[in-house]
Amino acid sequence: MSQKCDICGKGPHSGYQITRRGLAKAKGGVGKKTTGHTKRVFNVNIQKVKTCVKGVVMHMRVCAKCLRSGKIVKVA
């Protein structure tokens, strides 16, 4: 199943998970040190919703941001 919003086209983004060790200076330590970088994927919060588009009821894959902003109207 595609991880892409049918309304805005938002899809997964790639980035890094950064591993750190040590105690923060604010907590009395000598500071955090980076010990590694790992590639990772930030997926989009995609919901499968039943909606009405131009009088036709259909299923769409929509991101949570589009649902909250009211770009789509859910059908019961």
C-alpha positions in Angstrom: 0.0 0.0 0.0 1.3 3.4 -1.0 2.4 5.7 1.9 1.3 8.8 0.0 -1.6 11.2 0.8 -4.1 11.4 -2.0 -4.9 15.1 -1.2 -1.5 16.8 -0.6 0.9 14.1 -2.0 2.9 14.0 1.3 5.1 10.9 1.5 7.8 9.3 3.6 11.0 11.3 4.3 14.4 9.9 5.2 16.7 11.1 8.0 19.0 9.9 10.7 18.6 8.5 14.2 21.5 9.9 16.2 22.8 7.9 19.2 24.3 10.0 22.0 25.9 9.1 25.4 26.9 11.1 28.4 25.2 13.5 30.8 24.0 16.9 29.6 25.9 20.0 30.9 22.7 21.4 32.4 22.5 18.3 34.6 26.1 18.6 35.8 27.8 16.4 33.2 30.5 17.2 30.6 28.1 17.2 27.7 26.5 14.8 25.3 28.8 13.0 22.8 27.5 11.6 19.4 28.4 7.9 19.0 26.6 7.0 15.8 24.2 7.8 13.0 21.7 5.3 11.5 19.6 6.0 8.5 15.8 5.8 9.1 12.5 6.7 7.5 9.9 9.1 8.9 6.5 7.7 7.7 3.4 9.8 7.3 0.3 9.2 9.4 -2.0 7.9 6.6 -5.6 7.1 7.4 -8.0 5.2 5.0 -11.2 7.2 5.0 -14.5 6.9 3.2 -15.3 10.2 1.7 -17.7 11.9 -0.8 -16.0 13.5 -3.8 -18.2 15.1 -6.5 -21.2 13.1 -5.3 -19.4 9.7 -5.4 -18.5 7.8 -2.2 -15.0 6.4 -2.3 -12.1 5.3 -0.1 -9.1 7.5 0.0 -5.7 7.5 1.8 -5.4 10.8 3.5 -2.8 12.1 6.0 -3.9 13.2 9.5 -3.0 16.9 8.7 -5.4 17.0 5.8 -8.1 15.4 8.0 -7.7 17.9 10.8 -7.6 20.9 8.5 -10.9 20.0 6.9 -9.7 19.5 3.4 -11.8 16.3 3.3 -15.2 15.4 4.7 -15.7 11.9 6.1 -18.9 9.9 5.3 -20.4 7.9 8.1 
